[in-house]
Amino acid sequence: MIRDRALQTREKLVGKLPVTGELLRGSLLERTVRHKSGCPKCARGEGHQVHVLTVSYGGGRVRQFSVRRERVAEVRRWLDNYQKLKEAIEAICELNHDLLGPDAAAPRGGRKKRD
């Protein structure tokens, strides 16, 4: 019974997985860049808003990618797809952990009686 419910839940999660290549890991940051000289906007203290995707790798390495303003919405959608996929994978793994345990509906084997 518990096993059947876990299997059904797992199949529902698998069916909801975003089957897409539009996945992106990282964080989208908004930064303000100010030029040292020659820019009237920067001289007024306004600066220029830029978007940067940062991705961390093993060994403390971080890569940064500049994101054009017209692609920010797309990048946010891809980041959201990645988070949804990651959450679904974690939920499926938890269900699989439960499935590794003894099934409550299955009869338990006891010790054999000695003759």
N, C-alpha and C positions, 0 to 999 in steps of 0.2 A: 504494500500500500504506500508506504513512505517512498520506496524506491520508484514506484510508478509515478508518483507526484513529482519527484525530483527530475525524472526523465522528461516528463511533460513540460515542466518549467524550463529545463535546459533547451528543449526543442523550440519553445517560444522565443527564448533569448537568441538562439542561433538564427531563427527566422527574421529577427529584427536587426541583425548586424548590418551595418552600412557596407554593402558590397560596392566599393568605389575606390578609385585610385586617388580621390581627393582627400588625402590625409596629410596632416602636417603636425610634427612634434615641435614644441618650443613655446616661447612667450612673445607676444606682440607688445612692444613698448612704444610709447609716444615720448619723444624727446624734443627739446628746443635747442637749436643750434644758433650760435651767435658768432658772426664774423668779427675778427679783430678790428678791421678798419675798412672804410670805403663803402659800407652798406648803410644807407639812411635808416632802414627799418631796424637794423641791429643797433645803430647809434641811439635810436629812441628807446631801446631796451625791449623791443618786441620779439626779435629773433624769428627763426623759421621753424615751424613744427615739422618734424620728420617721424616716420614710423620705421621701427627696426625689429626684425625677428631675431631673437636670440635662441640658440640651441646649445645645450650642454652635452658634452661627451665625456666618456671615461677619462680619467687622468687629469681632471680639472680643466680640460679644454673647452672653450666656448667659441662658437662661430656666430657672427652677426651678419644679417642680410638686410640691406636697405629695401624697403617696400614702397613702391610708388603709391601715391594717394588713391589712384583709381583701382588698385588691387587690394586695398585694405579689407573691404567687405568679403572678398573671396578668401583671403588669408584667414580671416576670423571664422568663416564657415568651415574651412579645412581643419583649423585647430579644434573647432567644436566637434567635427566628425571624429577626430582622433580621440578626444576625451570620451565621447559616447562609446566608441569601439573599445577603448581601454576599460571602461566601467563594465561593459557587457562581458568582456573576457574574464575579468575578475569574478563576476557573478557566476559565470559558467565554471570556473575553477573551483569556487566554493561548493557548488552543487556536485562536482566530480569528487571532491574530498568526501562529501557525505555519501556518495555512491560507493566509495571504497570500503566504508564500514559495513558491519554485518547488517543484513536486511531484516528489519523487524518483522516482516511478514513471512520470512522463510523459517522453516522449522530449525531449531538449533540442535546440533548434534551433541549428544551427551557422551559420557564415558561408556565404553562397552562393558557389559557385565561379564565377569569371569565365571566360567563353568566350574 
